[in-house]
Amino acid sequence: MRQNIVSRIDSLRKLLSEKGLSAFIIPSTDPHLSEYVASHWKSREWISGFTGSAGTVVVTLDKAGLWTDSRYFLQAAEQLENSGITLFKDGLPETPSITNWLASELKDGESLGIDGKMFSVIDVEDMKNSFLKRNISVDTSLDPFDLIWENRPAMPQDPAFIYETKYAGVASLDKITQVREKMKNAGVESLLVSTLDEIAWMLNLRGNDVKCNPVVISYLLITKYHCDFFIAPEKLTDEVKEYLLSQKVTIKNYSEINSVLSQLDVTTLLINPAKTNFDAFSAVNPLCKIVRGNSPIALLKAVRNEQEIIGIHAAMIRDGVALVKFLRWLEIAVPAGSETELSIDEKLHEFRAAQDLYMGESFDTIAGYKEHGAIVHYSATPESSSILKPEGFLLLDSGAQYLDGTTDITRTIALGRLTEEEKIDYTLVLKGHIAIATCKFPYGTRGAQIDVLARLALWQRGMNYLHGTGHGVGHFLSVHEGPQSIRLNDVPVLLLPGMLTSNEPGIYKGGRHGIRIENLTLVRRDVETEFGEFYRFETVTLCPICTEGIIKTLLSDAEINWLNDYHQLVFDRLSPYLSEEESLWLRTKTIAI
């Protein structure tokens, strides 16, 4: 594999020389700036061998580097070994930005290449401005992988399918009306939507174009009188065509988007410059004024309607039942000594697939035993898959797609004897999890304002984690969705009732262990006082939290009460759907501490 990587980079360098370019930047995304992409656009993975979902490769005529965040430091170091690609640990003070590194590597007057379809408007504009003083030009016209990637996977061709209103809660035509009202209030005539989860939500359509993410490769252009849907025509069945017609949506070919934008006959077009690719932006009719701002769809989608909330609760029960069956099986299977990180993933899939409305995983399961748990987004392979033993921690991060909701849960499970260090770290992470789960906050609060609650117990012992504490989750959509989040860096989006957000503090110690505890939470109204309206989190995930790693003396009475109340809720909600033996097992795992 390493030899293939070296050969691929050599092919790219040869092409760059032919095109008069001195460097090329390869991101992890697609023309819709997605986090997870179809195989056709996995160019960064193909050129580097690095399989993480986030990272950017830069290739010059004599050097190559990969920039990725803390979730992937250990994984990237392993996968880049002997590839000739240097790992740059993004986010650390000593790590140069890509533009600063390139500025030191390129000479005045040289040219840098990017594919303009793979970068946002903001990214390209920032890049061009940063190189202006050095007279380094940025060429956005080249997609080298069409030329050097032999047997490149085709674009997805699976058909789209209708997402019924009984799950979505609101018909597509009504959603389009809501968005048009938002557009009118913003004083814009048209809206370009390229974010795939927003399009799927708007049209009540789903697909299989991206693994684990039921989206459809497409664009959407909404004006006062028209709603144009750009999609490969072979992806539409007669049923879907009739449905779209009933929702007053016009079908156009995916490849026509730039041509239509170039002839757009409206005075104003709203785009999100952080979510729209530079190539499409550059195609817009110059007579049309571009208004930059957030898509009104993002917030409408993030706040769950009543039917979606009913679905979330139902999906959590079925997911919890599958997890209880799996955990009971795991407890028996591990002492036998034949189970691995890969085999338990297959078993968990079996239990989930047996549940009603199951449509697949919401992301690739992370099953990291002992030191593998410290690799935040670890992915077991036949070569790396560890045999599980009755000792240490197993970190299991998994999720499912059901027609009525998307799940995402992490449990760190004691398989046997634990060290004192493991117990301390586990209890501190649990304290952070409970702090988020129990916090109350006034209207106007953003995720960054409460993130410290999850970290405080760790900070007091000189520890930290570098990923966010919480992300939004879609509704039978993408497992990572905004616009809300809980993280250190400020995202100017308020936490509002109906938002579904994860709660997942952790701690990771290379070569030793990783610990993370994750539930999904709904923002709910709590009380209104003379100081305004206050909100709280309702934990909706239903699965026992391992108690074997807890040092009870490190928990306050309030924290113990929360855990006991949560476990009683888990038992009450799940036991009616379990056999007598399974229910008895769950009772032992949810007994008050």
C-alpha positions as CSV (number, residue, x, y, z in Angstrom):
1,M,0.0,0.0,0.0
2,R,2.8,2.4,0.9
3,Q,4.4,1.9,-2.5
4,N,1.0,2.7,-4.2
5,I,0.8,6.0,-2.2
6,V,4.3,7.0,-3.3
7,S,3.4,6.2,-7.0
8,R,0.2,8.2,-6.8
9,I,1.9,11.2,-5.4
10,D,4.5,10.9,-8.2
11,S,1.7,10.9,-10.7
12,L,0.2,14.0,-9.2
13,R,3.6,15.8,-9.2
14,K,4.1,15.0,-12.9
15,L,0.7,16.4,-13.7
16,L,1.4,19.6,-11.6
17,S,4.6,20.1,-13.5
18,E,2.8,19.8,-16.8
19,K,0.2,22.3,-15.7
20,G,2.8,24.8,-14.4
21,L,1.6,24.4,-10.8
22,S,4.0,24.1,-7.8
23,A,1.5,22.6,-5.2
24,F,-2.0,21.2,-4.9
25,I,-4.4,21.1,-1.9
26,I,-6.7,18.0,-1.5
27,P,-9.5,18.3,1.1
28,S,-11.7,15.5,2.5
29,T,-14.9,16.8,1.1
30,D,-17.1,16.9,-2.0
31,P,-18.9,19.6,-4.1
32,H,-21.4,19.9,-1.2
33,L,-18.7,20.4,1.4
34,S,-19.8,17.2,3.2
35,E,-18.1,15.7,6.2
36,Y,-18.6,12.2,4.8
37,V,-18.4,11.6,1.1
38,A,-19.2,9.1,-1.6
39,S,-16.3,7.0,-2.9
40,H,-16.1,9.1,-6.1
41,W,-14.8,12.0,-4.0
42,K,-12.4,10.2,-1.6
43,S,-9.4,11.7,-3.3
44,R,-7.6,12.6,-0.2
45,E,-7.9,9.0,1.1
46,W,-6.7,7.7,-2.3
47,I,-3.7,9.9,-2.5
48,S,-2.6,9.4,1.1
49,G,-3.9,6.2,2.5
50,F,-5.3,8.1,5.5
51,T,-8.9,7.0,6.1
52,G,-10.1,9.5,8.7
53,S,-13.1,11.6,7.9
54,A,-11.3,14.9,8.4
55,G,-7.9,16.0,7.0
56,T,-6.3,17.9,4.2
57,V,-3.3,16.8,2.1
58,V,-0.9,19.3,0.5
59,V,1.5,18.1,-2.2
60,T,4.3,20.2,-3.5
61,L,6.9,19.2,-6.1
62,D,9.2,17.8,-3.4
63,K,7.2,17.6,-0.2
64,A,3.8,16.4,1.1
65,G,1.9,16.9,4.3
66,L,-1.4,15.9,6.0
67,W,-3.2,18.3,8.4
68,T,-5.7,16.6,10.7
69,D,-7.2,17.3,14.1
70,S,-6.7,15.6,17.5
71,R,-9.3,12.9,16.8
72,Y,-6.9,11.4,14.3
73,F,-3.4,12.1,15.5
74,L,-2.6,8.5,16.4
75,Q,-4.4,6.9,13.5
76,A,-2.8,9.3,11.0
77,A,0.7,8.6,12.4
78,E,0.2,4.9,11.8
79,Q,-1.4,5.2,8.3
80,L,1.2,7.7,7.0
81,E,4.2,5.7,8.1
82,N,6.7,5.3,5.2
83,S,4.4,7.2,2.8
84,G,6.6,10.3,2.4
85,I,3.7,12.4,3.9
86,T,4.5,14.4,7.0
87,L,1.8,14.6,9.7
88,F,0.9,18.1,10.8
89,K,-1.2,18.1,14.0
90,D,-3.8,20.7,13.4
91,G,-4.8,22.9,16.4
92,L,-1.5,22.7,18.3
93,P,0.4,26.0,18.8
94,E,3.6,24.7,17.0
95,T,1.7,23.5,13.9
96,P,1.8,26.0,11.0
97,S,-1.4,26.5,9.1
98,I,-1.5,25.2,5.5
99,T,-1.2,28.7,4.0
100,N,1.7,29.6,6.3
101,W,3.5,26.4,5.4
102,L,2.9,26.9,1.7
103,A,4.0,30.5,1.9
104,S,7.4,29.2,3.3
105,E,7.6,26.5,0.6
106,L,6.6,28.4,-2.6
107,K,8.4,31.1,-4.3
108,D,7.1,34.5,-5.4
109,G,5.2,34.2,-8.6
110,E,4.5,30.5,-8.4
111,S,1.0,29.0,-8.8
112,L,-1.0,26.8,-6.4
113,G,-3.8,24.5,-7.6
114,I,-7.1,23.5,-6.0
115,D,-10.3,22.1,-7.3
116,G,-12.8,25.0,-6.9
117,K,-15.7,22.5,-6.4
118,M,-14.1,21.2,-3.2
119,F,-13.6,24.5,-1.3
120,S,-16.0,27.0,0.1
121,V,-16.2,30.5,-1.1
122,I,-14.7,31.7,2.2
123,D,-11.8,29.3,2.1
124,V,-10.8,30.3,-1.5
125,E,-11.1,34.0,-0.8
126,D,-9.0,33.7,2.4
127,M,-6.5,31.6,0.5
128,K,-6.2,34.1,-2.3
129,N,-5.9,37.0,0.1
130,S,-3.2,35.3,2.2
131,F,-1.0,34.7,-0.9
132,L,-1.6,38.2,-2.4
133,K,1.6,39.7,-0.9
134,R,3.7,36.9,-2.2
135,N,2.2,37.1,-5.7
136,I,1.3,33.4,-5.5
137,S,-1.8,32.7,-7.7
138,V,-4.5,30.2,-6.9
139,D,-5.8,28.2,-9.9
140,T,-9.2,26.7,-9.1
141,S,-9.9,24.9,-12.4
142,L,-8.1,21.6,-12.0
143,D,-9.5,18.2,-10.9
144,P,-6.4,16.1,-11.2
145,F,-8.1,12.9,-10.1
146,D,-10.1,12.6,-13.2
147,L,-6.8,12.3,-15.0
148,I,-4.6,10.2,-12.6
149,W,-7.0,8.1,-10.7
150,E,-7.4,4.9,-12.6
151,N,-10.8,3.1,-12.1
152,R,-12.1,6.0,-10.1
153,P,-15.5,5.1,-8.6
154,A,-18.5,6.5,-10.5
155,M,-20.8,9.0,-9.0
156,P,-23.6,7.4,-6.9
157,Q,-26.5,6.1,-9.0
158,D,-28.8,4.7,-6.3
159,P,-32.4,5.9,-6.5
160,A,-33.8,8.5,-4.1
161,F,-36.8,7.5,-2.1
162,I,-39.7,9.4,-0.4
163,Y,-39.5,10.0,3.4
164,E,-43.1,9.8,4.6
165,T,-44.7,12.7,6.4
166,K,-45.7,10.3,9.2
167,Y,-42.0,10.3,10.1
168,A,-41.0,13.8,8.9
169,G,-43.9,15.5,10.6
170,V,-44.2,18.3,8.0
171,A,-44.9,18.0,4.3
172,S,-42.2,19.3,1.9
173,L,-44.5,21.9,0.4
174,D,-45.1,23.3,3.8
175,K,-41.4,23.5,4.5
176,I,-40.8,25.3,1.2
177,T,-43.5,27.8,2.3
178,Q,-41.7,28.3,5.6
179,V,-38.4,28.9,3.9
180,R,-39.9,31.4,1.4
181,E,-41.3,33.3,4.3
182,K,-37.9,33.5,5.9
183,M,-36.4,34.6,2.5
184,K,-39.0,37.3,2.3
185,N,-38.2,38.6,5.8
186,A,-34.5,38.6,4.8
187,G,-35.3,40.6,1.7
188,V,-33.9,38.0,-0.8
189,E,-35.6,36.6,-3.9
190,S,-33.7,33.3,-4.2
191,L,-31.7,30.8,-2.2
192,L,-29.1,28.3,-3.3
193,V,-28.9,25.2,-1.2
194,S,-26.0,22.8,-1.7
195,T,-25.8,21.1,1.8
196,L,-27.1,17.6,1.3
197,D,-28.8,17.1,4.6
198,E,-30.7,20.4,4.2
199,I,-31.9,19.3,0.7
200,A,-33.0,15.9,2.0
201,W,-34.9,17.6,4.9
202,M,-36.5,20.2,2.7
203,L,-37.8,17.7,0.1
204,N,-38.6,14.8,2.5
205,L,-36.3,12.6,0.3
206,R,-33.6,10.2,1.4
207,G,-31.1,8.1,-0.5
208,N,-28.0,5.9,-0.3
209,D,-25.4,8.1,-1.9
210,V,-23.1,8.4,1.1
211,K,-22.4,5.5,3.4
212,C,-24.3,5.8,6.7
213,N,-25.8,9.2,5.6
214,P,-29.1,8.8,3.8
215,V,-28.7,11.8,1.5
216,V,-29.0,12.4,-2.2
217,I,-26.3,14.2,-4.3
218,S,-28.1,17.2,-5.5
219,Y,-28.6,21.0,-5.4
220,L,-31.7,23.0,-4.7
221,L,-32.6,26.5,-6.0
222,I,-35.6,28.2,-4.3
223,T,-37.1,31.4,-5.7
224,K,-40.4,33.2,-4.9
225,Y,-42.2,31.1,-7.5
226,H,-40.0,28.1,-8.3
227,C,-38.2,25.3,-6.5
228,D,-35.6,23.6,-8.8
229,F,-34.1,20.3,-7.8
230,F,-30.8,19.4,-9.6
231,I,-30.2,15.7,-9.6
232,A,-29.0,13.0,-12.0
233,P,-32.2,12.0,-13.8
234,E,-31.5,8.3,-13.5
235,K,-31.8,8.5,-9.7
236,L,-35.5,9.4,-9.9
237,T,-38.2,6.7,-10.1
238,D,-41.6,7.5,-11.6
239,E,-43.0,7.5,-8.0
240,V,-40.5,10.1,-6.9
241,K,-41.1,12.2,-10.0
242,E,-44.8,12.3,-9.3
243,Y,-44.2,13.1,-5.7
244,L,-41.9,16.0,-6.5
245,L,-44.5,17.3,-9.0
246,S,-47.1,17.2,-6.2
247,Q,-44.8,19.3,-4.0
248,K,-44.4,21.8,-6.9
249,V,-40.7,21.0,-7.4
250,T,-39.2,21.2,-10.8
251,I,-36.6,18.6,-11.8
252,K,-33.4,19.6,-13.5
253,N,-30.2,17.7,-14.4
254,Y,-27.4,17.8,-11.7
255,S,-24.9,18.9,-14.3
256,E,-26.9,22.0,-15.2
257,I,-26.5,23.8,-11.9
258,N,-23.7,26.2,-13.1
259,S,-25.5,26.9,-16.4
260,V,-28.7,27.8,-14.6
261,L,-26.8,30.0,-12.1
262,S,-25.1,31.8,-14.9
263,Q,-28.5,32.8,-16.4
264,L,-30.3,33.4,-13.1
265,D,-32.9,36.1,-13.6
266,V,-33.5,37.5,-10.1
267,T,-32.1,40.5,-8.3
268,T,-30.8,38.7,-5.2
269,L,-29.4,35.3,-4.3
270,L,-28.8,34.2,-0.7
271,I,-25.9,31.8,-0.3
272,N,-23.9,30.6,2.8
273,P,-20.3,31.3,1.7
274,A,-19.1,28.7,4.2
275,K,-21.4,26.0,2.8
276,T,-21.3,26.8,-1.0
277,N,-18.4,25.7,-3.3
278,F,-16.4,28.4,-5.1
279,D,-17.1,26.9,-8.5
280,A,-20.9,27.3,-8.2
281,F,-20.5,30.8,-6.6
282,S,-18.3,31.9,-9.5
283,A,-21.0,30.8,-12.0
284,V,-23.7,33.1,-10.7
285,N,-25.0,35.7,-13.1
286,P,-23.0,38.9,-12.4
287,L,-26.2,40.9,-12.7
288,C,-27.6,39.1,-9.7
289,K,-26.6,40.5,-6.3
290,I,-25.2,37.8,-4.0
291,V,-26.3,38.1,-0.4
292,R,-24.1,36.2,2.1
293,G,-25.8,34.7,5.1
294,N,-26.9,31.5,6.8
295,S,-29.4,29.3,5.2
296,P,-32.8,29.6,6.9
297,I,-33.2,25.8,6.5
298,A,-30.4,25.0,9.0
299,L,-32.2,26.3,12.1
300,L,-35.7,25.1,10.9
301,K,-34.2,21.6,10.5
302,A,-32.4,21.6,13.9
303,V,-35.5,22.3,15.9
304,R,-37.5,19.1,16.0
305,N,-41.2,19.2,15.4
306,E,-43.6,17.2,17.6
307,Q,-43.8,14.1,15.3
308,E,-40.0,14.0,15.1
309,I,-39.7,14.1,18.9
310,I,-42.1,11.2,19.1
311,G,-40.0,9.3,16.6
312,I,-36.8,10.1,18.5
313,H,-38.2,8.5,21.7
314,A,-39.4,5.5,19.9
315,A,-36.1,5.0,18.1
316,M,-34.2,5.3,21.4
317,I,-36.2,2.5,22.9
318,R,-35.5,0.1,20.0
319,D,-31.9,1.1,20.0
320,G,-31.7,0.6,23.8
321,V,-33.2,-2.9,23.5
322,A,-30.6,-3.8,20.9
323,L,-27.8,-2.5,23.1
324,V,-28.9,-4.3,26.2
325,K,-29.1,-7.6,24.3
326,F,-25.6,-6.9,22.9
327,L,-24.1,-6.0,26.3
328,R,-25.6,-9.1,27.9
329,W,-24.1,-11.2,25.1
330,L,-20.7,-9.4,25.4
331,E,-20.5,-10.1,29.1
332,I,-20.7,-13.8,28.4
333,A,-18.7,-13.9,25.2
334,V,-15.5,-12.0,26.3
335,P,-14.3,-14.6,28.9
336,A,-14.4,-17.3,26.2
337,G,-11.5,-15.4,24.6
338,S,-12.5,-15.5,21.0
339,E,-14.1,-12.1,20.4
340,T,-12.3,-9.2,18.7
341,E,-13.0,-5.6,18.0
342,L,-14.3,-6.6,14.6
343,S,-16.4,-9.5,15.7
344,I,-18.3,-7.6,18.3
345,D,-19.1,-4.9,15.7
346,E,-20.7,-7.6,13.6
347,K,-22.7,-8.9,16.6
348,L,-23.9,-5.4,17.5
349,H,-25.1,-5.0,13.9
350,E,-27.1,-8.2,14.2
351,F,-29.0,-7.0,17.3
352,R,-29.8,-3.6,15.7
353,A,-30.8,-5.1,12.4
354,A,-33.4,-7.1,14.2
355,Q,-35.2,-4.0,15.3
356,D,-38.2,-2.5,13.5
357,L,-37.6,0.5,11.1
358,Y,-33.8,-0.2,11.1
359,M,-32.1,1.2,8.0
360,G,-28.4,0.8,8.8
361,E,-25.6,2.2,10.9
362,S,-25.3,6.0,11.3
363,F,-21.5,5.8,11.2
364,D,-18.8,3.1,11.2
365,T,-18.7,1.6,14.7
366,I,-15.6,2.6,16.8
367,A,-14.7,-0.4,19.0
368,G,-11.4,0.4,20.7
369,Y,-10.0,-2.0,23.3
370,K,-7.4,-0.7,25.8
371,E,-4.9,1.5,24.0
372,H,-7.0,1.5,20.8
373,G,-9.6,3.5,22.8
374,A,-7.2,6.4,22.9
375,I,-7.5,6.7,19.1
376,V,-10.6,8.9,19.1
377,H,-11.9,7.7,15.7
378,Y,-10.3,4.3,15.7
379,S,-11.3,1.9,12.9
380,A,-10.3,-1.7,13.5
381,T,-8.8,-3.7,10.6
382,P,-8.1,-7.4,10.3
383,E,-4.5,-6.6,11.0
384,S,-5.1,-4.3,14.0
385,S,-8.2,-5.9,15.6
386,S,-7.5,-6.8,19.2
387,I,-8.8,-9.9,21.0
388,L,-10.9,-8.8,24.0
389,K,-9.8,-10.1,27.4
390,P,-11.6,-9.9,30.8
391,E,-9.6,-6.8,31.8
392,G,-9.4,-3.1,31.0
393,F,-11.8,-0.9,29.1
394,L,-13.6,-1.3,25.8
395,L,-14.7,2.0,24.2
396,L,-17.7,1.4,22.0
397,D,-19.1,4.3,19.9
398,S,-21.9,3.3,17.6
399,G,-25.2,4.4,16.2
400,A,-28.1,3.5,13.9
401,Q,-30.4,4.9,11.3
402,Y,-34.1,4.2,11.9
403,L,-36.9,5.6,9.8
404,D,-38.0,7.6,12.9
405,G,-34.6,8.8,14.2
406,T,-30.9,8.6,14.2
407,T,-28.9,7.4,17.2
408,D,-25.3,7.9,18.5
409,I,-24.1,6.4,21.7
410,T,-20.7,5.8,23.4
411,R,-20.2,3.4,26.3
412,T,-16.9,2.7,27.9
413,I,-17.2,-0.8,29.3
414,A,-15.1,-2.5,32.0
415,L,-14.4,-6.0,30.7
416,G,-12.7,-7.0,33.9
417,R,-10.0,-5.7,36.3
418,L,-9.2,-2.0,36.1
419,T,-6.3,0.1,37.3
420,E,-6.7,2.9,39.7
421,E,-5.8,5.4,36.9
422,E,-8.6,3.9,34.7
423,K,-11.1,4.2,37.5
424,I,-10.2,7.8,38.3
425,D,-10.3,8.9,34.6
426,Y,-13.6,7.1,34.1
427,T,-15.2,8.8,37.1
428,L,-14.0,12.3,36.0
429,V,-15.4,11.8,32.6
430,L,-18.7,10.7,34.1
431,K,-18.8,13.8,36.3
432,G,-18.4,16.0,33.1
433,H,-21.2,14.0,31.4
434,I,-23.5,14.5,34.4
435,A,-22.7,18.2,34.6
436,I,-24.0,18.8,31.0
437,A,-26.9,16.5,31.5
438,T,-28.1,18.4,34.6
439,C,-27.3,22.0,33.7
440,K,-30.0,24.6,33.3
441,F,-29.4,27.7,31.2
442,P,-31.3,30.8,30.2
443,Y,-32.5,31.7,26.7
444,G,-29.6,33.2,24.7
445,T,-27.1,30.5,25.8
446,R,-24.7,29.1,23.2
447,G,-22.9,25.8,23.5
448,A,-19.5,27.4,24.1
449,Q,-20.9,28.9,27.3
450,I,-21.6,25.6,28.9
451,D,-18.7,23.4,27.4
452,V,-16.6,24.2,30.5
453,L,-18.9,22.2,32.7
454,A,-17.9,18.9,30.9
455,R,-14.2,19.7,31.3
456,L,-13.9,21.2,34.8
457,A,-13.3,17.9,36.7
458,L,-10.6,17.0,34.2
459,W,-9.0,20.4,34.1
460,Q,-8.7,20.4,37.9
461,R,-6.4,17.3,37.5
462,G,-4.5,18.8,34.5
463,M,-6.3,16.8,31.9
464,N,-8.3,17.7,28.8
465,Y,-9.8,16.4,25.6
466,L,-9.5,18.3,22.3
467,H,-12.7,17.4,20.5
468,G,-16.1,19.1,21.0
469,T,-18.4,18.0,23.8
470,G,-21.6,17.9,21.7
471,H,-22.8,18.0,18.1
472,G,-26.2,18.2,16.5
473,V,-27.7,15.0,15.2
474,G,-30.1,14.7,12.2
475,H,-33.4,13.0,11.9
476,F,-32.8,9.9,9.8
477,L,-30.1,12.0,8.4
478,S,-26.4,12.8,9.1
479,V,-25.1,11.9,12.5
480,H,-23.2,15.1,12.7
481,E,-25.4,18.1,11.9
482,G,-25.3,21.8,12.9
483,P,-25.8,24.5,13.3
484,Q,-25.7,24.0,17.1
485,S,-22.8,22.5,19.0
486,I,-21.2,22.4,22.5
487,R,-17.5,23.1,22.1
488,L,-14.7,25.4,23.3
489,N,-14.7,27.6,20.3
490,D,-17.8,29.8,20.0
491,V,-20.4,29.0,17.5
492,P,-23.0,31.9,17.5
493,V,-26.0,29.6,17.5
494,L,-28.4,29.5,20.4
495,L,-29.4,26.3,22.1
496,L,-33.2,26.1,21.5
497,P,-36.0,23.8,22.6
498,G,-36.3,20.8,20.2
499,M,-32.6,20.7,19.3
500,L,-31.0,17.2,19.6
501,T,-27.4,17.4,20.7
502,S,-24.8,14.8,21.9
503,N,-23.2,14.9,25.3
504,E,-19.8,13.2,25.1
505,P,-16.8,14.2,27.2
506,G,-13.8,11.9,27.2
507,I,-10.2,11.4,28.0
508,Y,-7.5,9.8,25.9
509,K,-4.1,8.6,26.9
510,G,-1.9,7.2,24.1
511,G,-0.8,3.6,24.6
512,R,-3.0,3.2,27.7
513,H,-6.7,3.8,27.3
514,G,-9.5,6.0,26.0
515,I,-12.8,6.8,27.8
516,R,-15.9,8.5,26.5
517,I,-19.5,8.5,27.7
518,E,-22.1,9.7,25.2
519,N,-25.9,10.2,25.3
520,L,-28.1,12.3,23.1
521,T,-30.1,15.1,24.7
522,L,-33.1,17.2,23.7
523,V,-33.2,20.8,24.7
524,R,-36.4,21.3,26.7
525,R,-38.2,24.3,28.3
526,D,-37.7,24.2,32.1
527,V,-39.1,27.3,34.0
528,E,-39.8,30.9,33.4
529,T,-38.8,33.3,36.1
530,E,-38.4,37.1,36.5
531,F,-35.0,36.6,34.9
532,G,-36.5,35.0,31.7
533,E,-37.0,31.6,30.2
534,F,-34.7,28.7,31.3
535,Y,-34.0,25.5,29.5
536,R,-32.7,22.1,30.4
537,F,-31.5,18.9,28.7
538,E,-33.6,15.8,28.5
539,T,-31.4,12.7,28.1
540,V,-33.1,10.5,25.5
541,T,-30.6,7.8,25.0
542,L,-31.5,4.6,26.9
543,C,-28.7,2.3,27.9
544,P,-27.0,1.5,31.2
545,I,-23.8,3.3,32.0
546,C,-21.1,1.0,33.2
547,T,-20.8,1.4,37.0
548,E,-17.8,-0.9,37.6
549,G,-15.3,1.9,36.9
550,I,-16.8,4.4,39.2
551,I,-15.1,5.7,42.3
552,K,-18.2,6.7,44.3
553,T,-16.3,9.0,46.7
554,L,-15.4,11.2,43.7
555,L,-19.1,11.8,43.0
556,S,-21.4,14.3,44.8
557,D,-24.8,13.2,46.2
558,A,-26.4,15.1,43.3
559,E,-24.3,13.2,40.7
560,I,-25.1,9.9,42.3
561,N,-28.8,10.8,42.3
562,W,-28.7,11.7,38.6
563,L,-27.1,8.4,37.7
564,N,-29.5,6.4,39.8
565,D,-32.5,8.2,38.4
566,Y,-31.2,7.7,34.8
567,H,-30.8,4.0,35.4
568,Q,-34.3,3.7,36.8
569,L,-35.6,5.4,33.7
570,V,-33.6,3.0,31.5
571,F,-35.0,0.0,33.3
572,D,-38.6,1.3,33.2
573,R,-38.5,2.2,29.5
574,L,-36.7,-0.9,28.2
575,S,-37.7,-3.8,30.4
576,P,-41.2,-4.2,28.8
577,Y,-39.5,-5.1,25.6
578,L,-37.1,-7.6,27.0
579,S,-37.3,-11.3,27.9
580,E,-37.4,-12.2,31.6
581,E,-33.7,-13.1,31.6
582,E,-32.8,-9.9,29.8
583,S,-34.8,-7.8,32.1
584,L,-33.2,-9.4,35.2
585,W,-29.8,-8.7,33.7
586,L,-30.7,-5.1,33.1
587,R,-31.9,-4.8,36.6
588,T,-28.5,-5.7,37.9
589,K,-26.9,-3.1,35.6
590,T,-29.2,-0.3,36.7
591,I,-29.3,-1.0,40.4
592,A,-28.7,2.1,42.5
593,I,-25.2,2.7,43.6
